[in-house]
């Protein structure tokens, strides 16, 4: 089963995706209201019962996204792209390439986290490392949260350095928590969410 995230632009993404579900004949499975520790989530099952589509309004990454579990996620991604305002891989790549300010890097690193491939990618990694090492504590904090969605073991040395040497107390604490999370839950495996079905 492939797993894909599709980041969305609009605050109306939930209603847009509900429209896709209605047109496509997906059956609503459940709605989970947001809590201080869990995001708002709507789950649909496709008409053939073979795929699951979630809408997640994730307050941690601050980007709403569709999370698809399917053997053929590409067809679901195409259906979503017709009716929902989503970030394409090309858009995210352009944002990443042109990001120079902390604010631009902040958005780019969060979007990149959502489409990161399950296996290590050096180009993705270098941008994450750039955000983790720029002398901007807020960006460093946001980047640490973002890499929790990626989970490559190659982040360990960078996080260990931040835990020991970052001037900002909160950055050091978040780096420690991230390392503990990796130790507890392990690093990302090949079955974890993959890019949104587009060519890079």
Rosetta blueprint (number, residue, H / E / L):
1 X L
2 X E
3 X E
4 X E
5 X E
6 X E
7 X E
8 X E
9 X L
10 X L
11 X L
12 X L
13 X H
14 X H
15 X H
16 X H
17 X H
18 X H
19 X H
20 X H
21 X H
22 X H
23 X H
24 X H
25 X L
26 X L
27 X E
28 X E
29 X E
30 X E
31 X E
32 X E
33 X L
34 X L
35 X L
36 X L
37 X L
38 X L
39 X L
40 X E
41 X E
42 X E
43 X E
44 X E
45 X E
46 X L
47 X L
48 X L
49 X L
50 X L
51 X L
52 X E
53 X E
54 X E
55 X E
56 X E
57 X E
58 X E
59 X L
60 X L
61 X L
62 X L
63 X E
64 X E
65 X E
66 X E
67 X E
68 X E
69 X E
70 X E
71 X L
72 X L
73 X H
74 X H
75 X H
76 X H
77 X H
78 X H
79 X H
80 X H
81 X H
82 X H
83 X H
84 X L
85 X L
86 X E
87 X L
88 X L
89 X H
90 X H
91 X H
92 X H
93 X H
94 X H
95 X H
96 X H
97 X H
98 X H
99 X L
100 X L
101 X L
102 X H
103 X H
104 X H
105 X H
106 X H
107 X H
108 X H
109 X H
110 X H
111 X H
112 X H
113 X H
114 X H
115 X H
116 X L
117 X L
118 X L
119 X L
120 X L
121 X L
122 X H
123 X H
124 X H
125 X H
126 X H
127 X H
128 X H
129 X H
130 X H
131 X H
132 X H
133 X H
134 X L
135 X L
136 X L
137 X H
138 X H
139 X H
140 X H
141 X H
142 X H
143 X H
144 X H
145 X H
146 X H
147 X H
148 X L
149 X L
150 X L
151 X L
152 X L
153 X H
154 X H
155 X H
156 X H
157 X H
158 X H
159 X H
160 X H
161 X H
162 X H
163 X H
164 X H
165 X H
166 X L
167 X L
168 X L
169 X H
170 X H
171 X H
172 X H
173 X H
174 X H
175 X H
176 X H
177 X H
178 X H
179 X H
180 X H
181 X H
182 X H
183 X H
184 X H
185 X H
186 X L
187 X L
188 X L
189 X L
190 X L
191 X L
192 X L
193 X L
194 X E
195 X L
196 X L
197 X L
198 X L
199 X L
200 X L
